[in-house]
Amino acid sequence: MFKSANVGRLDQVLRIIVGIALIAAPYFYVSDIWESQPFYYGAHIVGAILILTAFVRFCPLYRIVGMRTCS
């Protein structure tokens, strides 16, 4: 699918955890910041991107900066 994986196992797990937290956070209304639509939708979009990059083990941003977290 992609040329090569550049997301390691620890990075993958952290991306899934943070992604789920970002998607779930607006529903808990921990702060009034979530009532603003840009933050609400932004959290969902960033969370979905993190989860997607964790599952495919490829991060385009890592490719641009020449970074790898896997061996």
mmCIF file of the N, C-alpha and C atoms, coordinates in Angstrom:
data_MODEL
# 
_entry.id   MODEL 
# 
loop_
_atom_site.group_PDB 
_atom_site.id 
_atom_site.type_symbol 
_atom_site.label_atom_id 
_atom_site.label_alt_id 
_atom_site.label_comp_id 
_atom_site.label_asym_id 
_atom_site.label_entity_id 
_atom_site.label_seq_id 
_atom_site.pdbx_PDB_ins_code 
_atom_site.Cartn_x 
_atom_site.Cartn_y 
_atom_site.Cartn_z 
_atom_site.occupancy 
_atom_site.B_iso_or_equiv 
_atom_site.pdbx_formal_charge 
_atom_site.auth_seq_id 
_atom_site.auth_comp_id 
_atom_site.auth_asym_id 
_atom_site.auth_atom_id 
_atom_site.pdbx_PDB_model_num 
ATOM 1   N N  . MET A 1 1  ? 0.828   -1.178 0.000  1.00 0.00 ? 1  MET A N  1 
ATOM 2   C CA . MET A 1 1  ? 0.000   0.000  0.000  1.00 0.00 ? 1  MET A CA 1 
ATOM 3   C C  . MET A 1 1  ? 0.883   1.256  0.000  1.00 0.00 ? 1  MET A C  1 
ATOM 4   N N  . PHE A 1 2  ? 1.696   1.417  1.019  1.00 0.00 ? 2  PHE A N  1 
ATOM 5   C CA . PHE A 1 2  ? 2.641   2.521  1.075  1.00 0.00 ? 2  PHE A CA 1 
ATOM 6   C C  . PHE A 1 2  ? 4.037   1.962  0.894  1.00 0.00 ? 2  PHE A C  1 
ATOM 7   N N  . LYS A 1 3  ? 4.978   2.829  0.561  1.00 0.00 ? 3  LYS A N  1 
ATOM 8   C CA . LYS A 1 3  ? 6.333   2.363  0.284  1.00 0.00 ? 3  LYS A CA 1 
ATOM 9   C C  . LYS A 1 3  ? 6.957   1.639  1.473  1.00 0.00 ? 3  LYS A C  1 
ATOM 10  N N  . SER A 1 4  ? 6.959   2.267  2.634  1.00 0.00 ? 4  SER A N  1 
ATOM 11  C CA . SER A 1 4  ? 7.520   1.600  3.812  1.00 0.00 ? 4  SER A CA 1 
ATOM 12  C C  . SER A 1 4  ? 6.933   2.209  5.082  1.00 0.00 ? 4  SER A C  1 
ATOM 13  N N  . ALA A 1 5  ? 6.900   1.396  6.099  1.00 0.00 ? 5  ALA A N  1 
ATOM 14  C CA . ALA A 1 5  ? 6.378   1.855  7.386  1.00 0.00 ? 5  ALA A CA 1 
ATOM 15  C C  . ALA A 1 5  ? 7.399   2.771  8.040  1.00 0.00 ? 5  ALA A C  1 
ATOM 16  N N  . ASN A 1 6  ? 6.930   3.849  8.653  1.00 0.00 ? 6  ASN A N  1 
ATOM 17  C CA . ASN A 1 6  ? 7.830   4.730  9.379  1.00 0.00 ? 6  ASN A CA 1 
ATOM 18  C C  . ASN A 1 6  ? 7.301   5.057  10.784 1.00 0.00 ? 6  ASN A C  1 
ATOM 19  N N  . VAL A 1 7  ? 6.299   4.293  11.226 1.00 0.00 ? 7  VAL A N  1 
ATOM 20  C CA . VAL A 1 7  ? 5.730   4.461  12.565 1.00 0.00 ? 7  VAL A CA 1 
ATOM 21  C C  . VAL A 1 7  ? 5.996   3.189  13.354 1.00 0.00 ? 7  VAL A C  1 
ATOM 22  N N  . GLY A 1 8  ? 6.747   3.331  14.463 1.00 0.00 ? 8  GLY A N  1 
ATOM 23  C CA . GLY A 1 8  ? 7.088   2.186  15.292 1.00 0.00 ? 8  GLY A CA 1 
ATOM 24  C C  . GLY A 1 8  ? 5.956   1.757  16.208 1.00 0.00 ? 8  GLY A C  1 
ATOM 25  N N  . ARG A 1 9  ? 6.167   0.668  16.934 1.00 0.00 ? 9  ARG A N  1 
ATOM 26  C CA . ARG A 1 9  ? 5.133   0.080  17.786 1.00 0.00 ? 9  ARG A CA 1 
ATOM 27  C C  . ARG A 1 9  ? 4.712   1.035  18.908 1.00 0.00 ? 9  ARG A C  1 
ATOM 28  N N  . LEU A 1 10 ? 5.668   1.626  19.631 1.00 0.00 ? 10 LEU A N  1 
ATOM 29  C CA . LEU A 1 10 ? 5.322   2.551  20.717 1.00 0.00 ? 10 LEU A CA 1 
ATOM 30  C C  . LEU A 1 10 ? 4.591   3.772  20.154 1.00 0.00 ? 10 LEU A C  1 
ATOM 31  N N  . ASP A 1 11 ? 5.081   4.308  19.066 1.00 0.00 ? 11 ASP A N  1 
ATOM 32  C CA . ASP A 1 11 ? 4.435   5.438  18.411 1.00 0.00 ? 11 ASP A CA 1 
ATOM 33  C C  . ASP A 1 11 ? 3.019   5.071  17.979 1.00 0.00 ? 11 ASP A C  1 
ATOM 34  N N  . GLN A 1 12 ? 2.844   3.865  17.483 1.00 0.00 ? 12 GLN A N  1 
ATOM 35  C CA . GLN A 1 12 ? 1.539   3.383  17.037 1.00 0.00 ? 12 GLN A CA 1 
ATOM 36  C C  . GLN A 1 12 ? 0.550   3.336  18.208 1.00 0.00 ? 12 GLN A C  1 
ATOM 37  N N  . VAL A 1 13 ? 0.976   2.794  19.323 1.00 0.00 ? 13 VAL A N  1 
ATOM 38  C CA . VAL A 1 13 ? 0.113   2.688  20.504 1.00 0.00 ? 13 VAL A CA 1 
ATOM 39  C C  . VAL A 1 13 ? -0.242  4.079  21.035 1.00 0.00 ? 13 VAL A C  1 
ATOM 40  N N  . LEU A 1 14 ? 0.739   4.973  21.092 1.00 0.00 ? 14 LEU A N  1 
ATOM 41  C CA . LEU A 1 14 ? 0.484   6.324  21.578 1.00 0.00 ? 14 LEU A CA 1 
ATOM 42  C C  . LEU A 1 14 ? -0.467  7.080  20.654 1.00 0.00 ? 14 LEU A C  1 
ATOM 43  N N  . ARG A 1 15 ? -0.322  6.893  19.350 1.00 0.00 ? 15 ARG A N  1 
ATOM 44  C CA . ARG A 1 15 ? -1.224  7.536  18.394 1.00 0.00 ? 15 ARG A CA 1 
ATOM 45  C C  . ARG A 1 15 ? -2.662  7.053  18.586 1.00 0.00 ? 15 ARG A C  1 
ATOM 46  N N  . ILE A 1 16 ? -2.846  5.771  18.831 1.00 0.00 ? 16 ILE A N  1 
ATOM 47  C CA . ILE A 1 16 ? -4.196  5.235  19.044 1.00 0.00 ? 16 ILE A CA 1 
ATOM 48  C C  . ILE A 1 16 ? -4.798  5.802  20.325 1.00 0.00 ? 16 ILE A C  1 
ATOM 49  N N  . ILE A 1 17 ? -4.030  5.832  21.392 1.00 0.00 ? 17 ILE A N  1 
ATOM 50  C CA . ILE A 1 17 ? -4.529  6.340  22.676 1.00 0.00 ? 17 ILE A CA 1 
ATOM 51  C C  . ILE A 1 17 ? -4.889  7.820  22.575 1.00 0.00 ? 17 ILE A C  1 
ATOM 52  N N  . VAL A 1 18 ? -3.988  8.630  22.015 1.00 0.00 ? 18 VAL A N  1 
ATOM 53  C CA . VAL A 1 18 ? -4.246  10.067 21.884 1.00 0.00 ? 18 VAL A CA 1 
ATOM 54  C C  . VAL A 1 18 ? -5.397  10.318 20.914 1.00 0.00 ? 18 VAL A C  1 
ATOM 55  N N  . GLY A 1 19 ? -5.464  9.544  19.833 1.00 0.00 ? 19 GLY A N  1 
ATOM 56  C CA . GLY A 1 19 ? -6.551  9.696  18.871 1.00 0.00 ? 19 GLY A CA 1 
ATOM 57  C C  . GLY A 1 19 ? -7.909  9.426  19.490 1.00 0.00 ? 19 GLY A C  1 
ATOM 58  N N  . ILE A 1 20 ? -8.011  8.352  20.254 1.00 0.00 ? 20 ILE A N  1 
ATOM 59  C CA . ILE A 1 20 ? -9.271  8.031  20.930 1.00 0.00 ? 20 ILE A CA 1 
ATOM 60  C C  . ILE A 1 20 ? -9.619  9.114  21.950 1.00 0.00 ? 20 ILE A C  1 
ATOM 61  N N  . ALA A 1 21 ? -8.606  9.593  22.678 1.00 0.00 ? 21 ALA A N  1 
ATOM 62  C CA . ALA A 1 21 ? -8.844  10.646 23.668 1.00 0.00 ? 21 ALA A CA 1 
ATOM 63  C C  . ALA A 1 21 ? -9.346  11.924 23.002 1.00 0.00 ? 21 ALA A C  1 
ATOM 64  N N  . LEU A 1 22 ? -8.782  12.289 21.863 1.00 0.00 ? 22 LEU A N  1 
ATOM 65  C CA . LEU A 1 22 ? -9.224  13.496 21.161 1.00 0.00 ? 22 LEU A CA 1 
ATOM 66  C C  . LEU A 1 22 ? -10.641 13.354 20.627 1.00 0.00 ? 22 LEU A C  1 
ATOM 67  N N  . ILE A 1 23 ? -10.978 12.184 20.143 1.00 0.00 ? 23 ILE A N  1 
ATOM 68  C CA . ILE A 1 23 ? -12.326 11.971 19.633 1.00 0.00 ? 23 ILE A CA 1 
ATOM 69  C C  . ILE A 1 23 ? -13.346 11.957 20.773 1.00 0.00 ? 23 ILE A C  1 
ATOM 70  N N  . ALA A 1 24 ? -12.971 11.406 21.919 1.00 0.00 ? 24 ALA A N  1 
ATOM 71  C CA . ALA A 1 24 ? -13.894 11.291 23.049 1.00 0.00 ? 24 ALA A CA 1 
ATOM 72  C C  . ALA A 1 24 ? -13.994 12.571 23.877 1.00 0.00 ? 24 ALA A C  1 
ATOM 73  N N  . ALA A 1 25 ? -12.961 13.385 23.911 1.00 0.00 ? 25 ALA A N  1 
ATOM 74  C CA . ALA A 1 25 ? -12.911 14.560 24.789 1.00 0.00 ? 25 ALA A CA 1 
ATOM 75  C C  . ALA A 1 25 ? -14.091 15.515 24.629 1.00 0.00 ? 25 ALA A C  1 
ATOM 76  N N  . PRO A 1 26 ? -14.512 15.855 23.418 1.00 0.00 ? 26 PRO A N  1 
ATOM 77  C CA . PRO A 1 26 ? -15.642 16.798 23.314 1.00 0.00 ? 26 PRO A CA 1 
ATOM 78  C C  . PRO A 1 26 ? -16.939 16.290 23.932 1.00 0.00 ? 26 PRO A C  1 
ATOM 79  N N  . TYR A 1 27 ? -17.099 14.995 24.069 1.00 0.00 ? 27 TYR A N  1 
ATOM 80  C CA . TYR A 1 27 ? -18.326 14.446 24.626 1.00 0.00 ? 27 TYR A CA 1 
ATOM 81  C C  . TYR A 1 27 ? -18.375 14.498 26.148 1.00 0.00 ? 27 TYR A C  1 
ATOM 82  N N  . PHE A 1 28 ? -17.221 14.755 26.775 1.00 0.00 ? 28 PHE A N  1 
ATOM 83  C CA . PHE A 1 28 ? -17.176 14.826 28.223 1.00 0.00 ? 28 PHE A CA 1 
ATOM 84  C C  . PHE A 1 28 ? -17.261 16.253 28.745 1.00 0.00 ? 28 PHE A C  1 
ATOM 85  N N  . TYR A 1 29 ? -17.185 17.233 27.864 1.00 0.00 ? 29 TYR A N  1 
ATOM 86  C CA . TYR A 1 29 ? -17.273 18.649 28.211 1.00 0.00 ? 29 TYR A CA 1 
ATOM 87  C C  . TYR A 1 29 ? -16.421 19.004 29.422 1.00 0.00 ? 29 TYR A C  1 
ATOM 88  N N  . VAL A 1 30 ? -15.176 18.618 29.378 1.00 0.00 ? 30 VAL A N  1 
ATOM 89  C CA . VAL A 1 30 ? -14.247 18.926 30.467 1.00 0.00 ? 30 VAL A CA 1 
ATOM 90  C C  . VAL A 1 30 ? -14.019 20.436 30.543 1.00 0.00 ? 30 VAL A C  1 
ATOM 91  N N  . SER A 1 31 ? -14.128 21.094 29.412 1.00 0.00 ? 31 SER A N  1 
ATOM 92  C CA . SER A 1 31 ? -13.885 22.527 29.356 1.00 0.00 ? 31 SER A CA 1 
ATOM 93  C C  . SER A 1 31 ? -14.896 23.161 28.398 1.00 0.00 ? 31 SER A C  1 
ATOM 94  N N  . ASP A 1 32 ? -15.079 24.456 28.521 1.00 0.00 ? 32 ASP A N  1 
ATOM 95  C CA . ASP A 1 32 ? -15.983 25.169 27.611 1.00 0.00 ? 32 ASP A CA 1 
ATOM 96  C C  . ASP A 1 32 ? -15.386 25.325 26.224 1.00 0.00 ? 32 ASP A C  1 
ATOM 97  N N  . ILE A 1 33 ? -14.128 24.994 26.057 1.00 0.00 ? 33 ILE A N  1 
ATOM 98  C CA . ILE A 1 33 ? -13.479 25.118 24.753 1.00 0.00 ? 33 ILE A CA 1 
ATOM 99  C C  . ILE A 1 33 ? -14.149 24.226 23.709 1.00 0.00 ? 33 ILE A C  1 
ATOM 100 N N  . TRP A 1 34 ? -14.734 23.124 24.136 1.00 0.00 ? 34 TRP A N  1 
ATOM 101 C CA . TRP A 1 34 ? -15.348 22.185 23.192 1.00 0.00 ? 34 TRP A CA 1 
ATOM 102 C C  . TRP A 1 34 ? -16.658 22.690 22.606 1.00 0.00 ? 34 TRP A C  1 
ATOM 103 N N  . GLU A 1 35 ? -17.215 23.758 23.177 1.00 0.00 ? 35 GLU A N  1 
ATOM 104 C CA . GLU A 1 35 ? -18.438 24.311 22.618 1.00 0.00 ? 35 GLU A CA 1 
ATOM 105 C C  . GLU A 1 35 ? -18.173 25.080 21.327 1.00 0.00 ? 35 GLU A C  1 
ATOM 106 N N  . SER A 1 36 ? -16.932 25.435 21.093 1.00 0.00 ? 36 SER A N  1 
ATOM 107 C CA . SER A 1 36 ? -16.550 26.103 19.854 1.00 0.00 ? 36 SER A CA 1 
ATOM 108 C C  . SER A 1 36 ? -16.430 25.055 18.751 1.00 0.00 ? 36 SER A C  1 
ATOM 109 N N  . GLN A 1 37 ? -17.131 25.258 17.640 1.00 0.00 ? 37 GLN A N  1 
ATOM 110 C CA . GLN A 1 37 ? -17.138 24.262 16.577 1.00 0.00 ? 37 GLN A CA 1 
ATOM 111 C C  . GLN A 1 37 ? -15.760 23.952 15.996 1.00 0.00 ? 37 GLN A C  1 
ATOM 112 N N  . PRO A 1 38 ? -14.865 24.936 15.806 1.00 0.00 ? 38 PRO A N  1 
ATOM 113 C CA . PRO A 1 38 ? -13.552 24.577 15.264 1.00 0.00 ? 38 PRO A CA 1 
ATOM 114 C C  . PRO A 1 38 ? -12.788 23.589 16.153 1.00 0.00 ? 38 PRO A C  1 
ATOM 115 N N  . PHE A 1 39 ? -12.861 23.770 17.467 1.00 0.00 ? 39 PHE A N  1 
ATOM 116 C CA . PHE A 1 39 ? -12.181 22.841 18.360 1.00 0.00 ? 39 PHE A CA 1 
ATOM 117 C C  . PHE A 1 39 ? -12.866 21.478 18.371 1.00 0.00 ? 39 PHE A C  1 
ATOM 118 N N  . TYR A 1 40 ? -14.180 21.484 18.323 1.00 0.00 ? 40 TYR A N  1 
ATOM 119 C CA . TYR A 1 40 ? -14.954 20.239 18.329 1.00 0.00 ? 40 TYR A CA 1 
ATOM 120 C C  . TYR A 1 40 ? -14.619 19.389 17.105 1.00 0.00 ? 40 TYR A C  1 
ATOM 121 N N  . TYR A 1 41 ? -14.737 19.978 15.930 1.00 0.00 ? 41 TYR A N  1 
ATOM 122 C CA . TYR A 1 41 ? -14.453 19.237 14.703 1.00 0.00 ? 41 TYR A CA 1 
ATOM 123 C C  . TYR A 1 41 ? -12.960 19.004 14.511 1.00 0.00 ? 41 TYR A C  1 
ATOM 124 N N  . GLY A 1 42 ? -12.159 19.962 14.946 1.00 0.00 ? 42 GLY A N  1 
ATOM 125 C CA . GLY A 1 42 ? -10.710 19.810 14.838 1.00 0.00 ? 42 GLY A CA 1 
ATOM 126 C C  . GLY A 1 42 ? -10.197 18.629 15.647 1.00 0.00 ? 42 GLY A C  1 
ATOM 127 N N  . ALA A 1 43 ? -10.742 18.443 16.830 1.00 0.00 ? 43 ALA A N  1 
ATOM 128 C CA . ALA A 1 43 ? -10.345 17.310 17.672 1.00 0.00 ? 43 ALA A CA 1 
ATOM 129 C C  . ALA A 1 43 ? -10.707 15.995 17.002 1.00 0.00 ? 43 ALA A C  1 
ATOM 130 N N  . HIS A 1 44 ? -11.873 15.941 16.389 1.00 0.00 ? 44 HIS A N  1 
ATOM 131 C CA . HIS A 1 44 ? -12.282 14.726 15.687 1.00 0.00 ? 44 HIS A CA 1 
ATOM 132 C C  . HIS A 1 44 ? -11.391 14.446 14.481 1.00 0.00 ? 44 HIS A C  1 
ATOM 133 N N  . ILE A 1 45 ? -11.065 15.467 13.732 1.00 0.00 ? 45 ILE A N  1 
ATOM 134 C CA . ILE A 1 45 ? -10.234 15.283 12.540 1.00 0.00 ? 45 ILE A CA 1 
ATOM 135 C C  . ILE A 1 45 ? -8.828  14.851 12.917 1.00 0.00 ? 45 ILE A C  1 
ATOM 136 N N  . VAL A 1 46 ? -8.223  15.537 13.866 1.00 0.00 ? 46 VAL A N  1 
ATOM 137 C CA . VAL A 1 46 ? -6.860  15.171 14.288 1.00 0.00 ? 46 VAL A CA 1 
ATOM 138 C C  . VAL A 1 46 ? -6.849  13.779 14.902 1.00 0.00 ? 46 VAL A C  1 
ATOM 139 N N  . GLY A 1 47 ? -7.849  13.459 15.708 1.00 0.00 ? 47 GLY A N  1 
ATOM 140 C CA . GLY A 1 47 ? -7.938  12.123 16.299 1.00 0.00 ? 47 GLY A CA 1 
ATOM 141 C C  . GLY A 1 47 ? -8.057  11.040 15.243 1.00 0.00 ? 47 GLY A C  1 
ATOM 142 N N  . ALA A 1 48 ? -8.879  11.278 14.232 1.00 0.00 ? 48 ALA A N  1 
ATOM 143 C CA . ALA A 1 48 ? -9.044  10.295 13.151 1.00 0.00 ? 48 ALA A CA 1 
ATOM 144 C C  . ALA A 1 48 ? -7.753  10.133 12.352 1.00 0.00 ? 48 ALA A C  1 
ATOM 145 N N  . ILE A 1 49 ? -7.051  11.222 12.101 1.00 0.00 ? 49 ILE A N  1 
ATOM 146 C CA . ILE A 1 49 ? -5.780  11.143 11.374 1.00 0.00 ? 49 ILE A CA 1 
ATOM 147 C C  . ILE A 1 49 ? -4.762  10.344 12.179 1.00 0.00 ? 49 ILE A C  1 
ATOM 148 N N  . LEU A 1 50 ? -4.691  10.585 13.477 1.00 0.00 ? 50 LEU A N  1 
ATOM 149 C CA . LEU A 1 50 ? -3.747  9.837  14.316 1.00 0.00 ? 50 LEU A CA 1 
ATOM 150 C C  . LEU A 1 50 ? -4.059  8.343  14.302 1.00 0.00 ? 50 LEU A C  1 
ATOM 151 N N  . ILE A 1 51 ? -5.327  7.992  14.406 1.00 0.00 ? 51 ILE A N  1 
ATOM 152 C CA . ILE A 1 51 ? -5.700  6.574  14.393 1.00 0.00 ? 51 ILE A CA 1 
ATOM 153 C C  . ILE A 1 51 ? -5.422  5.949  13.034 1.00 0.00 ? 51 ILE A C  1 
ATOM 154 N N  . LEU A 1 52 ? -5.727  6.667  11.965 1.00 0.00 ? 52 LEU A N  1 
ATOM 155 C CA . LEU A 1 52 ? -5.470  6.156  10.620 1.00 0.00 ? 52 LEU A CA 1 
ATOM 156 C C  . LEU A 1 52 ? -3.978  5.923  10.392 1.00 0.00 ? 52 LEU A C  1 
ATOM 157 N N  . THR A 1 53 ? -3.146  6.886  10.767 1.00 0.00 ? 53 THR A N  1 
ATOM 158 C CA . THR A 1 53 ? -1.703  6.715  10.568 1.00 0.00 ? 53 THR A CA 1 
ATOM 159 C C  . THR A 1 53 ? -1.144  5.609  11.453 1.00 0.00 ? 53 THR A C  1 
ATOM 160 N N  . ALA A 1 54 ? -1.776  5.367  12.596 1.00 0.00 ? 54 ALA A N  1 
ATOM 161 C CA . ALA A 1 54 ? -1.329  4.267  13.459 1.00 0.00 ? 54 ALA A CA 1 
ATOM 162 C C  . ALA A 1 54 ? -1.621  2.926  12.804 1.00 0.00 ? 54 ALA A C  1 
ATOM 163 N N  . PHE A 1 55 ? -2.794  2.792  12.193 1.00 0.00 ? 55 PHE A N  1 
ATOM 164 C CA . PHE A 1 55 ? -3.155  1.510  11.589 1.00 0.00 ? 55 PHE A CA 1 
ATOM 165 C C  . PHE A 1 55 ? -2.392  1.207  10.302 1.00 0.00 ? 55 PHE A C  1 
ATOM 166 N N  . VAL A 1 56 ? -2.112  2.221  9.509  1.00 0.00 ? 56 VAL A N  1 
ATOM 167 C CA . VAL A 1 56 ? -1.359  1.973  8.271  1.00 0.00 ? 56 VAL A CA 1 
ATOM 168 C C  . VAL A 1 56 ? 0.145   2.048  8.496  1.00 0.00 ? 56 VAL A C  1 
ATOM 169 N N  . ARG A 1 57 ? 0.565   2.486  9.692  1.00 0.00 ? 57 ARG A N  1 
ATOM 170 C CA . ARG A 1 57 ? 1.973   2.589  10.095 1.00 0.00 ? 57 ARG A CA 1 
ATOM 171 C C  . ARG A 1 57 ? 2.787   3.474  9.164  1.00 0.00 ? 57 ARG A C  1 
ATOM 172 N N  . PHE A 1 58 ? 2.141   4.475  8.606  1.00 0.00 ? 58 PHE A N  1 
ATOM 173 C CA . PHE A 1 58 ? 2.825   5.423  7.729  1.00 0.00 ? 58 PHE A CA 1 
ATOM 174 C C  . PHE A 1 58 ? 2.338   6.825  8.055  1.00 0.00 ? 58 PHE A C  1 
ATOM 175 N N  . CYS A 1 59 ? 3.285   7.748  8.276  1.00 0.00 ? 59 CYS A N  1 
ATOM 176 C CA . CYS A 1 59 ? 2.959   9.134  8.566  1.00 0.00 ? 59 CYS A CA 1 
ATOM 177 C C  . CYS A 1 59 ? 3.603   10.014 7.496  1.00 0.00 ? 59 CYS A C  1 
ATOM 178 N N  . PRO A 1 60 ? 2.810   10.692 6.684  1.00 0.00 ? 60 PRO A N  1 
ATOM 179 C CA . PRO A 1 60 ? 3.377   11.554 5.642  1.00 0.00 ? 60 PRO A CA 1 
ATOM 180 C C  . PRO A 1 60 ? 4.272   12.662 6.205  1.00 0.00 ? 60 PRO A C  1 
ATOM 181 N N  . LEU A 1 61 ? 3.933   13.183 7.370  1.00 0.00 ? 61 LEU A N  1 
ATOM 182 C CA . LEU A 1 61 ? 4.762   14.227 7.977  1.00 0.00 ? 61 LEU A CA 1 
ATOM 183 C C  . LEU A 1 61 ? 6.146   13.685 8.333  1.00 0.00 ? 61 LEU A C  1 
ATOM 184 N N  . TYR A 1 62 ? 6.201   12.458 8.834  1.00 0.00 ? 62 TYR A N  1 
ATOM 185 C CA . TYR A 1 62 ? 7.498   11.837 9.116  1.00 0.00 ? 62 TYR A CA 1 
ATOM 186 C C  . TYR A 1 62 ? 8.311   11.706 7.834  1.00 0.00 ? 62 TYR A C  1 
ATOM 187 N N  . ARG A 1 63 ? 7.664   11.371 6.734  1.00 0.00 ? 63 ARG A N  1 
ATOM 188 C CA . ARG A 1 63 ? 8.348   11.226 5.454  1.00 0.00 ? 63 ARG A CA 1 
ATOM 189 C C  . ARG A 1 63 ? 8.953   12.568 5.020  1.00 0.00 ? 63 ARG A C  1 
ATOM 190 N N  . ILE A 1 64 ? 8.197   13.653 5.201  1.00 0.00 ? 64 ILE A N  1 
ATOM 191 C CA . ILE A 1 64 ? 8.672   14.977 4.792  1.00 0.00 ? 64 ILE A CA 1 
ATOM 192 C C  . ILE A 1 64 ? 9.906   15.387 5.584  1.00 0.00 ? 64 ILE A C  1 
ATOM 193 N N  . VAL A 1 65 ? 9.896   15.148 6.899  1.00 0.00 ? 65 VAL A N  1 
ATOM 194 C CA . VAL A 1 65 ? 11.028  15.561 7.728  1.00 0.00 ? 65 VAL A CA 1 
ATOM 195 C C  . VAL A 1 65 ? 12.112  14.489 7.825  1.00 0.00 ? 65 VAL A C  1 
ATOM 196 N N  . GLY A 1 66 ? 11.898  13.342 7.196  1.00 0.00 ? 66 GLY A N  1 
ATOM 197 C CA . GLY A 1 66 ? 12.900  12.280 7.188  1.00 0.00 ? 66 GLY A CA 1 
ATOM 198 C C  . GLY A 1 66 ? 13.039  11.549 8.506  1.00 0.00 ? 66 GLY A C  1 
ATOM 199 N N  . MET A 1 67 ? 11.949  11.357 9.195  1.00 0.00 ? 67 MET A N  1 
ATOM 200 C CA . MET A 1 67 ? 11.967  10.732 10.516 1.00 0.00 ? 67 MET A CA 1 
ATOM 201 C C  . MET A 1 67 ? 11.352  9.349  10.460 1.00 0.00 ? 67 MET A C  1 
ATOM 202 N N  . ARG A 1 68 ? 11.862  8.447  11.291 1.00 0.00 ? 68 ARG A N  1 
ATOM 203 C CA . ARG A 1 68 ? 11.302  7.087  11.432 1.00 0.00 ? 68 ARG A CA 1 
ATOM 204 C C  . ARG A 1 68 ? 11.340  6.719  12.905 1.00 0.00 ? 68 ARG A C  1 
ATOM 205 N N  . THR A 1 69 ? 10.296  6.071  13.362 1.00 0.00 ? 69 THR A N  1 
ATOM 206 C CA . THR A 1 69 ? 10.310  5.579  14.737 1.00 0.00 ? 69 THR A CA 1 
ATOM 207 C C  . THR A 1 69 ? 10.338  4.063  14.787 1.00 0.00 ? 69 THR A C  1 
ATOM 208 N N  . CYS A 1 70 ? 10.418  3.425  13.633 1.00 0.00 ? 70 CYS A N  1 
ATOM 209 C CA . CYS A 1 70 ? 10.507  1.966  13.608 1.00 0.00 ? 70 CYS A CA 1 
ATOM 210 C C  . CYS A 1 70 ? 11.899  1.563  13.126 1.00 0.00 ? 70 CYS A C  1 
ATOM 211 N N  . SER A 1 71 ? 12.269  0.347  13.459 1.00 0.00 ? 71 SER A N  1 
ATOM 212 C CA . SER A 1 71 ? 13.612  -0.116 13.084 1.00 0.00 ? 71 SER A CA 1 
ATOM 213 C C  . SER A 1 71 ? 13.627  -0.728 11.716 1.00 0.00 ? 71 SER A C  1 
# 
